[in-house]
Amino acid sequence: MQPKLLVTLSGEKIHTAEDWEKYRRSECLDLLARYVYGKTPTARPESLDFACAEQKDLGGITFKKIQITVDGFSFPARVFYKDSESPLPTVVYMMHSFQKKRSDIENDPNCHFIPIADICARGYAVIVFYTVEIYHDNLSGTVYEDV
C-alpha cells in the first residue's frame, strides 16, 4: 500500500500549503530517507578518503575511477569530465545492475542509459555509482532476474 501524499501518518488530511510545510513535508522526507535514500550525514566523517584507482582518456573525456572509503566501507565512483579551468556542475547518476550489465561506460561513455559523452560536451561532469557496489538490493535474500 502506498502512502497518500496529502494525508499525514496519523490520518489527518492536508488542506493548505502551510499544513504541508508544518506537518507532511517532513514526514515525506523522513520516509524517503528511511526507505529509499538513507540519512544525510550532518557532518563530514573523520575517516573519509578518496583515492584515484584508474585514470584514462576516452576520446577527449577524462575518466577516473575514484575509490571512496568511509569508516572502513569502500566503494568506487566513476567520474567523467572534459578539462576545465573552473569547477564543473555535476550530474550524479545511480546505475542499477541491469544497466551495468548492458553497458561498458568505463571504456565507452556513449551509453544509452545516460548520455555521458553528450553531458560532458555541454560542460558538465558526470559521476556514476553502481547501486550494487554500495549496497546489494536483496535484503530479503530474494534474487531477482533481469528482464
Biotite code that builds the C-alpha atoms (Angstrom):
import biotite.structure as struc

atoms = struc.array([
    struc.Atom([0.000, 0.000, 0.000], chain_id="A", res_id=1, res_name="MET", atom_name="CA", element="C"),
    struc.Atom([1.383, 3.388, -0.959], chain_id="A", res_id=2, res_name="GLN", atom_name="CA", element="C"),
    struc.Atom([1.137, 6.333, 1.420], chain_id="A", res_id=3, res_name="PRO", atom_name="CA", element="C"),
    struc.Atom([-1.241, 9.119, 0.424], chain_id="A", res_id=4, res_name="LYS", atom_name="CA", element="C"),
    struc.Atom([0.683, 12.287, -0.283], chain_id="A", res_id=5, res_name="LEU", atom_name="CA", element="C"),
    struc.Atom([-1.817, 14.684, 1.326], chain_id="A", res_id=6, res_name="LEU", atom_name="CA", element="C"),
    struc.Atom([-2.629, 12.622, 4.429], chain_id="A", res_id=7, res_name="VAL", atom_name="CA", element="C"),
    struc.Atom([-0.329, 12.597, 7.464], chain_id="A", res_id=8, res_name="THR", atom_name="CA", element="C"),
    struc.Atom([0.849, 9.362, 9.029], chain_id="A", res_id=9, res_name="LEU", atom_name="CA", element="C"),
    struc.Atom([-1.699, 9.938, 11.797], chain_id="A", res_id=10, res_name="SER", atom_name="CA", element="C"),
    struc.Atom([-4.506, 10.187, 9.206], chain_id="A", res_id=11, res_name="GLY", atom_name="CA", element="C"),
    struc.Atom([-5.014, 13.973, 9.157], chain_id="A", res_id=12, res_name="GLU", atom_name="CA", element="C"),
    struc.Atom([-5.740, 15.496, 5.727], chain_id="A", res_id=13, res_name="LYS", atom_name="CA", element="C"),
    struc.Atom([-3.534, 18.288, 4.426], chain_id="A", res_id=14, res_name="ILE", atom_name="CA", element="C"),
    struc.Atom([-5.594, 21.218, 3.109], chain_id="A", res_id=15, res_name="HIS", atom_name="CA", element="C"),
    struc.Atom([-3.133, 24.120, 2.833], chain_id="A", res_id=16, res_name="THR", atom_name="CA", element="C"),
    struc.Atom([0.456, 24.813, 1.850], chain_id="A", res_id=17, res_name="ALA", atom_name="CA", element="C"),
    struc.Atom([1.109, 25.793, 5.469], chain_id="A", res_id=18, res_name="GLU", atom_name="CA", element="C"),
    struc.Atom([-0.132, 22.389, 6.693], chain_id="A", res_id=19, res_name="ASP", atom_name="CA", element="C"),
    struc.Atom([2.105, 20.705, 4.114], chain_id="A", res_id=20, res_name="TRP", atom_name="CA", element="C"),
    struc.Atom([5.163, 22.642, 5.323], chain_id="A", res_id=21, res_name="GLU", atom_name="CA", element="C"),
    struc.Atom([4.333, 22.211, 9.008], chain_id="A", res_id=22, res_name="LYS", atom_name="CA", element="C"),
    struc.Atom([3.371, 18.504, 9.025], chain_id="A", res_id=23, res_name="TYR", atom_name="CA", element="C"),
    struc.Atom([3.548, 16.390, 5.884], chain_id="A", res_id=24, res_name="ARG", atom_name="CA", element="C"),
    struc.Atom([6.725, 17.586, 4.164], chain_id="A", res_id=25, res_name="ARG", atom_name="CA", element="C"),
    struc.Atom([8.978, 16.404, 6.993], chain_id="A", res_id=26, res_name="SER", atom_name="CA", element="C"),
    struc.Atom([7.110, 13.075, 7.167], chain_id="A", res_id=27, res_name="GLU", atom_name="CA", element="C"),
    struc.Atom([7.705, 12.514, 3.436], chain_id="A", res_id=28, res_name="CYS", atom_name="CA", element="C"),
    struc.Atom([11.383, 13.424, 3.729], chain_id="A", res_id=29, res_name="LEU", atom_name="CA", element="C"),
    struc.Atom([11.754, 11.031, 6.674], chain_id="A", res_id=30, res_name="ASP", atom_name="CA", element="C"),
    struc.Atom([10.062, 8.223, 4.699], chain_id="A", res_id=31, res_name="LEU", atom_name="CA", element="C"),
    struc.Atom([12.370, 8.808, 1.720], chain_id="A", res_id=32, res_name="LEU", atom_name="CA", element="C"),
    struc.Atom([15.419, 8.812, 3.993], chain_id="A", res_id=33, res_name="ALA", atom_name="CA", element="C"),
    struc.Atom([14.331, 5.629, 5.751], chain_id="A", res_id=34, res_name="ARG", atom_name="CA", element="C"),
    struc.Atom([13.219, 3.551, 2.776], chain_id="A", res_id=35, res_name="TYR", atom_name="CA", element="C"),
    struc.Atom([14.988, 4.990, -0.276], chain_id="A", res_id=36, res_name="VAL", atom_name="CA", element="C"),
    struc.Atom([17.996, 7.275, 0.142], chain_id="A", res_id=37, res_name="TYR", atom_name="CA", element="C"),
    struc.Atom([19.297, 6.849, 3.677], chain_id="A", res_id=38, res_name="GLY", atom_name="CA", element="C"),
    struc.Atom([20.073, 9.587, 6.158], chain_id="A", res_id=39, res_name="LYS", atom_name="CA", element="C"),
    struc.Atom([22.109, 12.583, 5.079], chain_id="A", res_id=40, res_name="THR", atom_name="CA", element="C"),
    struc.Atom([25.256, 12.925, 7.191], chain_id="A", res_id=41, res_name="PRO", atom_name="CA", element="C"),
    struc.Atom([25.215, 16.002, 9.416], chain_id="A", res_id=42, res_name="THR", atom_name="CA", element="C"),
    struc.Atom([28.975, 16.460, 9.161], chain_id="A", res_id=43, res_name="ALA", atom_name="CA", element="C"),
    struc.Atom([31.886, 15.183, 7.101], chain_id="A", res_id=44, res_name="ARG", atom_name="CA", element="C"),
    struc.Atom([33.022, 11.826, 8.504], chain_id="A", res_id=45, res_name="PRO", atom_name="CA", element="C"),
    struc.Atom([36.507, 11.948, 10.039], chain_id="A", res_id=46, res_name="GLU", atom_name="CA", element="C"),
    struc.Atom([37.630, 8.876, 8.118], chain_id="A", res_id=47, res_name="SER", atom_name="CA", element="C"),
    struc.Atom([36.522, 9.994, 4.631], chain_id="A", res_id=48, res_name="LEU", atom_name="CA", element="C"),
    struc.Atom([39.134, 9.210, 1.968], chain_id="A", res_id=49, res_name="ASP", atom_name="CA", element="C"),
    struc.Atom([39.286, 9.440, -1.838], chain_id="A", res_id=50, res_name="PHE", atom_name="CA", element="C"),
    struc.Atom([41.857, 7.576, -3.954], chain_id="A", res_id=51, res_name="ALA", atom_name="CA", element="C"),
    struc.Atom([42.183, 7.534, -7.731], chain_id="A", res_id=52, res_name="CYS", atom_name="CA", element="C"),
    struc.Atom([42.272, 3.873, -8.746], chain_id="A", res_id=53, res_name="ALA", atom_name="CA", element="C"),
    struc.Atom([42.328, 4.438, -12.505], chain_id="A", res_id=54, res_name="GLU", atom_name="CA", element="C"),
    struc.Atom([42.502, 7.301, -14.991], chain_id="A", res_id=55, res_name="GLN", atom_name="CA", element="C"),
    struc.Atom([42.346, 7.358, -18.796], chain_id="A", res_id=56, res_name="LYS", atom_name="CA", element="C"),
    struc.Atom([41.246, 9.418, -21.775], chain_id="A", res_id=57, res_name="ASP", atom_name="CA", element="C"),
    struc.Atom([38.056, 8.336, -23.536], chain_id="A", res_id=58, res_name="LEU", atom_name="CA", element="C"),
    struc.Atom([38.137, 10.371, -26.713], chain_id="A", res_id=59, res_name="GLY", atom_name="CA", element="C"),
    struc.Atom([38.558, 13.780, -25.073], chain_id="A", res_id=60, res_name="GLY", atom_name="CA", element="C"),
    struc.Atom([36.664, 12.868, -21.894], chain_id="A", res_id=61, res_name="ILE", atom_name="CA", element="C"),
    struc.Atom([38.728, 12.184, -18.792], chain_id="A", res_id=62, res_name="THR", atom_name="CA", element="C"),
    struc.Atom([37.586, 9.065, -16.925], chain_id="A", res_id=63, res_name="PHE", atom_name="CA", element="C"),
    struc.Atom([38.613, 8.447, -13.334], chain_id="A", res_id=64, res_name="LYS", atom_name="CA", element="C"),
    struc.Atom([37.593, 5.608, -11.070], chain_id="A", res_id=65, res_name="LYS", atom_name="CA", element="C"),
    struc.Atom([37.706, 7.009, -7.550], chain_id="A", res_id=66, res_name="ILE", atom_name="CA", element="C"),
    struc.Atom([37.681, 4.679, -4.538], chain_id="A", res_id=67, res_name="GLN", atom_name="CA", element="C"),
    struc.Atom([35.716, 6.299, -1.695], chain_id="A", res_id=68, res_name="ILE", atom_name="CA", element="C"),
    struc.Atom([36.261, 4.964, 1.828], chain_id="A", res_id=69, res_name="THR", atom_name="CA", element="C"),
    struc.Atom([34.147, 5.940, 4.839], chain_id="A", res_id=70, res_name="VAL", atom_name="CA", element="C"),
    struc.Atom([34.587, 4.312, 8.247], chain_id="A", res_id=71, res_name="ASP", atom_name="CA", element="C"),
    struc.Atom([36.153, 1.218, 6.661], chain_id="A", res_id=72, res_name="GLY", atom_name="CA", element="C"),
    struc.Atom([33.465, 0.834, 3.960], chain_id="A", res_id=73, res_name="PHE", atom_name="CA", element="C"),
    struc.Atom([34.738, 1.334, 0.431], chain_id="A", res_id=74, res_name="SER", atom_name="CA", element="C"),
    struc.Atom([33.040, 1.729, -2.955], chain_id="A", res_id=75, res_name="PHE", atom_name="CA", element="C"),
    struc.Atom([34.027, 3.099, -6.369], chain_id="A", res_id=76, res_name="PRO", atom_name="CA", element="C"),
    struc.Atom([32.665, 6.120, -8.205], chain_id="A", res_id=77, res_name="ALA", atom_name="CA", element="C"),
    struc.Atom([33.188, 6.657, -11.917], chain_id="A", res_id=78, res_name="ARG", atom_name="CA", element="C"),
    struc.Atom([33.890, 10.285, -12.821], chain_id="A", res_id=79, res_name="VAL", atom_name="CA", element="C"),
    struc.Atom([33.740, 11.722, -16.366], chain_id="A", res_id=80, res_name="PHE", atom_name="CA", element="C"),
    struc.Atom([34.601, 15.275, -17.420], chain_id="A", res_id=81, res_name="TYR", atom_name="CA", element="C"),
    struc.Atom([36.239, 17.475, -20.037], chain_id="A", res_id=82, res_name="LYS", atom_name="CA", element="C"),
    struc.Atom([39.157, 19.520, -18.752], chain_id="A", res_id=83, res_name="ASP", atom_name="CA", element="C"),
    struc.Atom([38.140, 22.940, -17.455], chain_id="A", res_id=84, res_name="SER", atom_name="CA", element="C"),
    struc.Atom([39.774, 25.862, -15.680], chain_id="A", res_id=85, res_name="GLU", atom_name="CA", element="C"),
    struc.Atom([36.795, 26.231, -13.338], chain_id="A", res_id=86, res_name="SER", atom_name="CA", element="C"),
    struc.Atom([34.698, 23.837, -11.247], chain_id="A", res_id=87, res_name="PRO", atom_name="CA", element="C"),
    struc.Atom([32.068, 21.974, -13.250], chain_id="A", res_id=88, res_name="LEU", atom_name="CA", element="C"),
    struc.Atom([28.405, 21.489, -12.418], chain_id="A", res_id=89, res_name="PRO", atom_name="CA", element="C"),
    struc.Atom([27.941, 17.763, -11.918], chain_id="A", res_id=90, res_name="THR", atom_name="CA", element="C"),
    struc.Atom([25.287, 15.178, -12.677], chain_id="A", res_id=91, res_name="VAL", atom_name="CA", element="C"),
    struc.Atom([25.210, 12.211, -10.265], chain_id="A", res_id=92, res_name="VAL", atom_name="CA", element="C"),
    struc.Atom([23.674, 9.031, -11.669], chain_id="A", res_id=93, res_name="TYR", atom_name="CA", element="C"),
    struc.Atom([22.863, 5.858, -9.754], chain_id="A", res_id=94, res_name="MET", atom_name="CA", element="C"),
    struc.Atom([23.151, 2.980, -12.233], chain_id="A", res_id=95, res_name="MET", atom_name="CA", element="C"),
    struc.Atom([21.228, -0.209, -11.474], chain_id="A", res_id=96, res_name="HIS", atom_name="CA", element="C"),
    struc.Atom([22.605, -3.704, -12.021], chain_id="A", res_id=97, res_name="SER", atom_name="CA", element="C"),
    struc.Atom([20.666, -4.400, -15.231], chain_id="A", res_id=98, res_name="PHE", atom_name="CA", element="C"),
    struc.Atom([22.073, -1.165, -16.718], chain_id="A", res_id=99, res_name="GLN", atom_name="CA", element="C"),
    struc.Atom([25.585, -2.066, -15.575], chain_id="A", res_id=100, res_name="LYS", atom_name="CA", element="C"),
    struc.Atom([25.335, -5.421, -17.343], chain_id="A", res_id=101, res_name="LYS", atom_name="CA", element="C"),
    struc.Atom([24.253, -3.748, -20.584], chain_id="A", res_id=102, res_name="ARG", atom_name="CA", element="C"),
    struc.Atom([26.869, -1.003, -20.786], chain_id="A", res_id=103, res_name="SER", atom_name="CA", element="C"),
    struc.Atom([30.625, -0.521, -20.600], chain_id="A", res_id=104, res_name="ASP", atom_name="CA", element="C"),
    struc.Atom([30.896, 3.103, -19.509], chain_id="A", res_id=105, res_name="ILE", atom_name="CA", element="C"),
    struc.Atom([34.494, 2.688, -18.344], chain_id="A", res_id=106, res_name="GLU", atom_name="CA", element="C"),
    struc.Atom([35.545, 2.187, -21.968], chain_id="A", res_id=107, res_name="ASN", atom_name="CA", element="C"),
    struc.Atom([32.733, 3.873, -23.920], chain_id="A", res_id=108, res_name="ASP", atom_name="CA", element="C"),
    struc.Atom([30.821, 6.818, -22.405], chain_id="A", res_id=109, res_name="PRO", atom_name="CA", element="C"),
    struc.Atom([28.188, 6.650, -25.185], chain_id="A", res_id=110, res_name="ASN", atom_name="CA", element="C"),
    struc.Atom([25.730, 4.754, -23.016], chain_id="A", res_id=111, res_name="CYS", atom_name="CA", element="C"),
    struc.Atom([22.038, 4.675, -23.915], chain_id="A", res_id=112, res_name="HIS", atom_name="CA", element="C"),
    struc.Atom([21.007, 4.769, -20.230], chain_id="A", res_id=113, res_name="PHE", atom_name="CA", element="C"),
    struc.Atom([22.727, 8.100, -19.617], chain_id="A", res_id=114, res_name="ILE", atom_name="CA", element="C"),
    struc.Atom([24.345, 10.162, -22.396], chain_id="A", res_id=115, res_name="PRO", atom_name="CA", element="C"),
    struc.Atom([27.636, 10.742, -20.582], chain_id="A", res_id=116, res_name="ILE", atom_name="CA", element="C"),
    struc.Atom([29.542, 11.983, -23.644], chain_id="A", res_id=117, res_name="ALA", atom_name="CA", element="C"),
    struc.Atom([26.787, 14.475, -24.530], chain_id="A", res_id=118, res_name="ASP", atom_name="CA", element="C"),
    struc.Atom([26.556, 15.758, -20.956], chain_id="A", res_id=119, res_name="ILE", atom_name="CA", element="C"),
    struc.Atom([30.330, 16.247, -20.748], chain_id="A", res_id=120, res_name="CYS", atom_name="CA", element="C"),
    struc.Atom([30.338, 18.009, -24.143], chain_id="A", res_id=121, res_name="ALA", atom_name="CA", element="C"),
    struc.Atom([27.930, 20.578, -22.681], chain_id="A", res_id=122, res_name="ARG", atom_name="CA", element="C"),
    struc.Atom([30.317, 21.479, -19.858], chain_id="A", res_id=123, res_name="GLY", atom_name="CA", element="C"),
    struc.Atom([29.161, 19.185, -17.065], chain_id="A", res_id=124, res_name="TYR", atom_name="CA", element="C"),
    struc.Atom([30.888, 16.414, -15.162], chain_id="A", res_id=125, res_name="ALA", atom_name="CA", element="C"),
    struc.Atom([29.161, 13.075, -14.578], chain_id="A", res_id=126, res_name="VAL", atom_name="CA", element="C"),
    struc.Atom([29.597, 10.788, -11.584], chain_id="A", res_id=127, res_name="ILE", atom_name="CA", element="C"),
    struc.Atom([28.189, 7.268, -11.827], chain_id="A", res_id=128, res_name="VAL", atom_name="CA", element="C"),
    struc.Atom([27.675, 4.928, -8.884], chain_id="A", res_id=129, res_name="PHE", atom_name="CA", element="C"),
    struc.Atom([26.577, 1.327, -9.342], chain_id="A", res_id=130, res_name="TYR", atom_name="CA", element="C"),
    struc.Atom([23.924, 0.725, -6.701], chain_id="A", res_id=131, res_name="THR", atom_name="CA", element="C"),
    struc.Atom([25.024, -2.881, -6.111], chain_id="A", res_id=132, res_name="VAL", atom_name="CA", element="C"),
    struc.Atom([28.546, -1.713, -5.240], chain_id="A", res_id=133, res_name="GLU", atom_name="CA", element="C"),
    struc.Atom([27.174, 0.447, -2.446], chain_id="A", res_id=134, res_name="ILE", atom_name="CA", element="C"),
    struc.Atom([24.551, -1.932, -1.098], chain_id="A", res_id=135, res_name="TYR", atom_name="CA", element="C"),
    struc.Atom([23.029, -5.068, -2.545], chain_id="A", res_id=136, res_name="HIS", atom_name="CA", element="C"),
    struc.Atom([19.320, -4.717, -3.178], chain_id="A", res_id=137, res_name="ASP", atom_name="CA", element="C"),
    struc.Atom([18.303, -8.119, -1.885], chain_id="A", res_id=138, res_name="ASN", atom_name="CA", element="C"),
    struc.Atom([17.750, -7.579, 1.820], chain_id="A", res_id=139, res_name="LEU", atom_name="CA", element="C"),
    struc.Atom([15.207, -10.406, 1.941], chain_id="A", res_id=140, res_name="SER", atom_name="CA", element="C"),
    struc.Atom([17.626, -12.789, 0.222], chain_id="A", res_id=141, res_name="GLY", atom_name="CA", element="C"),
    struc.Atom([15.392, -12.927, -2.846], chain_id="A", res_id=142, res_name="THR", atom_name="CA", element="C"),
    struc.Atom([17.291, -12.978, -6.126], chain_id="A", res_id=143, res_name="VAL", atom_name="CA", element="C"),
    struc.Atom([15.581, -11.034, -8.888], chain_id="A", res_id=144, res_name="TYR", atom_name="CA", element="C"),
    struc.Atom([16.253, -11.849, -12.516], chain_id="A", res_id=145, res_name="GLU", atom_name="CA", element="C"),
    struc.Atom([16.685, -9.031, -15.014], chain_id="A", res_id=146, res_name="ASP", atom_name="CA", element="C"),
    struc.Atom([14.130, -8.904, -17.819], chain_id="A", res_id=147, res_name="VAL", atom_name="CA", element="C"),
])
